[in-house]
């Protein structure tokens, strides 16, 4: 079996939307013989690490060893992401899912064809958000809600809800690790607060990893960031655990939400009757 270069593969087999031209330009510039899926997967890991408090030195070491001189192109991919969003977001509350669109195109080609992804179209996401009754009886945008998407994909339905009812706490769950990280990145870049959780939402005790999204967004000048969380810090797990009875200590520690160190502002708690779901 002979590998083909990324540029050859993309030119011959994929027709990317014009909105992704910044990405495509950088992807085609990789000199190594990399599959586009592998580059995208590593770019998602790279971008997620960029938003962590202390980064991920081990990941950086691994990527540098794998890509060698091409490693320097990952910052170019990040700039392409920012530029793509800037080109497609005209107003403050607009949203654009560049990562999801790229993942759709990449995931059902080449060696990853069995992993094809087809996310909800943006127009349908906007419609779904509208019918969630985001306005109260005074026709004001509802706030203080905890909104859950149990199959978040790239997080676009949550982004759509944030457009019509900003200021709520958004939780995205997905079984696909790449989707979980795309949800975290998308929520972070769009200035949302919430959690991105990896695991089977039909099995609340199933948890692989998760991130608190922008917990200090109001005290960092709007800088997007992520903070890894444990299963016990996952609101989805906490709600399920609490519904089984009185909260019990876990490994000797009380089950509680994350508190922000600067202002000690607790993560919003689900209130019966106020939770919305986008599915």
C-alpha positions as CSV (number, residue, x, y, z in Angstrom):
1,X,0.0,0.0,0.0
2,X,1.4,3.4,-1.0
3,X,0.5,6.5,1.0
4,X,-0.4,9.6,-1.0
5,X,0.5,13.1,0.2
6,X,-2.1,15.2,1.9
7,X,-2.1,17.7,-0.9
8,X,-2.6,15.0,-3.5
9,X,-5.4,13.4,-1.5
10,X,-7.3,16.6,-0.9
11,X,-7.0,17.8,-4.5
12,X,-8.2,14.5,-6.0
13,X,-10.9,13.4,-3.5
14,X,-12.3,16.3,-1.6
15,X,-14.1,19.5,-2.5
16,X,-14.0,21.7,0.6
17,X,-16.4,24.6,1.0
18,X,-15.0,28.0,0.2
19,X,-15.4,29.0,3.9
20,X,-12.6,26.6,4.8
21,X,-10.1,28.0,2.4
22,X,-7.7,29.2,5.2
23,X,-7.6,25.7,6.6
24,X,-7.2,24.1,3.2
25,X,-4.3,26.3,2.4
26,X,-2.4,25.3,5.6
27,X,-3.3,21.7,5.3
28,X,-2.0,21.5,1.8
29,X,1.3,23.1,3.0
30,X,2.2,20.0,5.2
31,X,5.3,18.5,3.6
32,X,5.0,15.1,5.2
33,X,2.9,12.1,4.0
34,X,0.1,12.7,6.4
35,X,-3.6,11.8,6.1
36,X,-5.8,14.8,6.6
37,X,-7.7,13.0,9.3
38,X,-4.6,12.5,11.4
39,X,-3.6,16.1,11.0
40,X,-7.1,17.2,12.1
41,X,-7.2,14.9,15.1
42,X,-3.8,16.2,16.2
43,X,-4.8,19.8,15.6
44,X,-7.8,19.3,17.9
45,X,-5.6,18.0,20.6
46,X,-3.1,20.8,20.0
47,X,-5.9,23.5,20.2
48,X,-7.4,21.9,23.3
49,X,-4.0,22.0,25.0
50,X,-3.6,25.7,24.0
51,X,-6.6,26.5,26.1
52,X,-5.5,24.5,29.2
53,X,-4.1,26.4,32.2
54,X,-0.7,24.8,32.0
55,X,-0.8,23.5,28.4
56,X,0.3,19.9,27.7
57,X,4.1,19.5,27.4
58,X,3.9,15.8,26.8
59,X,1.6,16.4,23.8
60,X,3.9,19.0,22.4
61,X,6.8,16.7,22.7
62,X,4.9,13.9,20.9
63,X,3.7,16.1,18.1
64,X,7.2,17.6,17.6
65,X,8.6,14.1,17.3
66,X,5.9,13.0,14.9
67,X,5.8,16.0,12.6
68,X,9.3,17.4,12.9
69,X,9.5,20.6,10.8
70,X,5.8,20.4,10.0
71,X,5.0,20.9,13.7
72,X,5.4,24.6,13.1
73,X,2.3,24.6,10.9
74,X,0.0,23.9,13.8
75,X,0.0,27.5,15.0
76,X,-0.8,28.4,11.3
77,X,-3.8,26.1,11.5
78,X,-4.9,27.8,14.7
79,X,-4.7,31.2,13.0
80,X,-6.7,29.8,10.1
81,X,-9.4,28.8,12.6
82,X,-9.5,32.3,14.1
83,X,-9.5,33.9,10.6
84,X,-12.3,31.6,9.4
85,X,-14.5,32.5,12.3
86,X,-13.7,36.2,11.8
87,X,-14.8,35.9,8.2
88,X,-18.1,34.2,9.0
89,X,-19.2,36.0,12.2
90,X,-20.6,39.4,11.5
91,X,-22.4,40.2,14.8
92,X,-21.6,39.6,18.4
93,X,-24.0,36.7,18.9
94,X,-23.5,35.0,15.5
95,X,-22.0,31.6,15.5
96,X,-20.0,29.5,13.0
97,X,-18.8,25.9,13.3
98,X,-15.7,25.7,11.2
99,X,-14.4,22.7,13.0
100,X,-17.5,20.6,12.6
101,X,-17.7,21.5,8.9
102,X,-14.1,20.5,8.4
103,X,-14.5,17.3,10.4
104,X,-17.5,16.3,8.2
105,X,-15.5,16.6,5.1
106,X,-12.5,14.9,6.4
107,X,-14.0,12.0,8.5
108,X,-15.7,10.2,5.6
109,X,-12.7,10.2,3.4
110,X,-9.4,8.3,3.2
111,X,-8.7,5.7,5.9
112,X,-11.3,7.2,8.2
113,X,-14.2,6.6,5.9
114,X,-15.9,4.3,8.4
115,X,-16.0,7.2,10.8
116,X,-18.2,9.4,8.7
117,X,-19.9,12.3,10.6
118,X,-22.9,14.2,9.5
119,X,-23.8,17.0,11.9
120,X,-27.1,18.8,12.2
121,X,-27.3,21.6,9.5
122,X,-26.9,25.1,10.9
123,X,-30.4,26.1,9.8
124,X,-31.9,23.2,11.7
125,X,-29.8,24.0,14.8
126,X,-31.1,27.6,14.7
127,X,-34.7,26.3,14.4
128,X,-34.3,23.8,17.2
129,X,-32.9,26.6,19.4
130,X,-35.9,28.8,18.6
131,X,-38.5,26.2,19.5
132,X,-36.9,25.6,23.0
133,X,-38.9,28.7,24.1
134,X,-35.8,30.8,25.0
135,X,-38.1,33.8,25.9
136,X,-40.1,34.2,29.1
137,X,-43.6,35.5,29.6
138,X,-42.3,39.1,29.3
139,X,-40.6,38.3,26.0
140,X,-37.2,38.5,27.6
141,X,-34.4,36.2,26.9
142,X,-34.2,33.5,29.6
143,X,-31.1,33.2,31.7
144,X,-29.9,31.1,34.6
145,X,-30.8,27.9,32.7
146,X,-28.7,24.7,32.4
147,X,-29.0,23.5,28.8
148,X,-27.9,20.0,27.9
149,X,-27.1,18.4,24.6
150,X,-26.6,14.7,25.1
151,X,-25.1,14.1,21.7
152,X,-23.4,17.4,21.1
153,X,-21.2,16.5,18.0
154,X,-19.2,19.7,17.5
155,X,-21.5,21.7,19.8
156,X,-23.3,23.6,17.2
157,X,-26.8,23.2,18.7
158,X,-25.5,24.7,21.9
159,X,-24.0,27.6,19.9
160,X,-27.3,28.1,18.2
161,X,-29.1,28.3,21.6
162,X,-26.5,30.7,22.9
163,X,-27.3,33.0,20.0
164,X,-31.0,33.2,20.9
165,X,-30.6,33.0,24.7
166,X,-27.1,34.0,25.8
167,X,-25.8,33.8,29.3
168,X,-26.9,30.3,30.1
169,X,-24.8,27.3,31.2
170,X,-24.3,24.8,28.4
171,X,-23.4,21.2,28.7
172,X,-22.4,19.0,25.7
173,X,-21.9,15.3,26.0
174,X,-20.6,13.0,23.2
175,X,-19.1,9.5,22.9
176,X,-16.5,10.6,20.3
177,X,-13.4,12.2,21.9
178,X,-12.8,14.5,18.9
179,X,-16.4,15.7,19.1
180,X,-16.1,16.4,22.9
181,X,-13.0,18.4,22.3
182,X,-14.6,20.3,19.3
183,X,-17.5,21.1,21.6
184,X,-15.1,22.4,24.2
185,X,-13.2,24.5,21.7
186,X,-16.3,25.9,20.1
187,X,-17.9,26.9,23.3
188,X,-14.7,28.5,24.5
189,X,-14.2,30.5,21.4
190,X,-17.8,31.7,21.4
191,X,-17.5,33.0,25.0
192,X,-19.8,30.4,26.5
193,X,-19.7,28.9,29.9
194,X,-20.4,25.2,30.6
195,X,-18.9,21.7,30.4
196,X,-17.9,19.4,27.6
197,X,-18.1,15.7,28.6
198,X,-16.8,12.6,27.0
199,X,-18.9,9.4,27.6
200,X,-22.2,7.7,26.9
201,X,-25.0,10.0,27.9
202,X,-27.3,7.0,28.2
203,X,-25.0,5.6,30.9
204,X,-24.4,8.5,33.3
205,X,-21.7,6.7,35.2
206,X,-19.7,6.3,31.9
207,X,-17.1,9.1,31.9
208,X,-13.8,9.3,30.1
209,X,-12.8,13.0,30.4
210,X,-14.3,16.4,30.5
211,X,-13.6,20.1,30.6
212,X,-15.0,23.1,32.4
213,X,-15.4,25.8,29.7
214,X,-14.4,29.4,30.5
215,X,-14.9,29.2,34.3
216,X,-13.1,32.5,34.7
217,X,-14.2,34.2,31.5
218,X,-15.4,37.3,33.4
219,X,-12.1,37.7,35.3
220,X,-9.7,37.0,32.4
221,X,-10.7,39.7,30.1
222,X,-12.7,37.3,27.9
223,X,-9.7,35.0,27.2
224,X,-11.1,31.5,26.3
225,X,-9.8,28.7,28.4
226,X,-10.5,25.1,29.5
227,X,-10.0,23.3,32.8
228,X,-10.0,19.4,33.0
229,X,-12.6,18.0,35.4
230,X,-13.2,14.6,37.0
231,X,-16.4,12.5,36.8
232,X,-17.4,13.8,40.2
233,X,-17.2,17.4,38.9
234,X,-19.4,16.6,35.9
235,X,-22.8,18.1,36.4
236,X,-24.4,15.4,34.3
237,X,-23.0,12.8,36.7
238,X,-23.9,14.8,39.8
239,X,-27.5,15.2,38.7
240,X,-27.8,11.4,38.1
241,X,-26.0,10.6,41.4
242,X,-28.2,13.0,43.4
243,X,-31.4,11.6,41.8
244,X,-30.4,8.2,43.2
245,X,-30.6,9.6,46.8
246,X,-28.6,11.8,49.1
247,X,-25.1,12.7,47.8
248,X,-22.5,10.4,49.3
249,X,-18.8,11.1,49.8
250,X,-16.6,9.9,46.9
251,X,-13.2,8.7,48.0
252,X,-13.7,10.6,51.3
253,X,-14.6,13.9,49.5
254,X,-17.9,15.6,49.4
255,X,-19.6,15.7,46.0
256,X,-19.8,19.3,45.0
257,X,-19.5,21.7,42.0
258,X,-16.3,23.5,41.0
259,X,-15.8,26.9,42.6
260,X,-13.9,29.6,40.8
261,X,-10.9,30.5,43.0
262,X,-11.0,34.3,42.5
263,X,-14.6,35.0,43.1
264,X,-15.8,31.7,44.6
265,X,-18.7,31.6,42.1
266,X,-20.2,28.1,42.0
267,X,-21.0,26.4,38.8
268,X,-24.8,26.8,38.2
269,X,-26.8,24.0,39.7
270,X,-29.6,22.2,37.8
271,X,-33.0,23.3,39.1
272,X,-36.0,21.0,38.5
273,X,-38.2,22.4,35.8
274,X,-35.5,24.7,34.3
275,X,-33.4,22.2,32.4
276,X,-33.7,22.3,28.6
277,X,-32.5,19.7,26.2
278,X,-31.8,20.3,22.5
279,X,-32.9,16.7,21.6
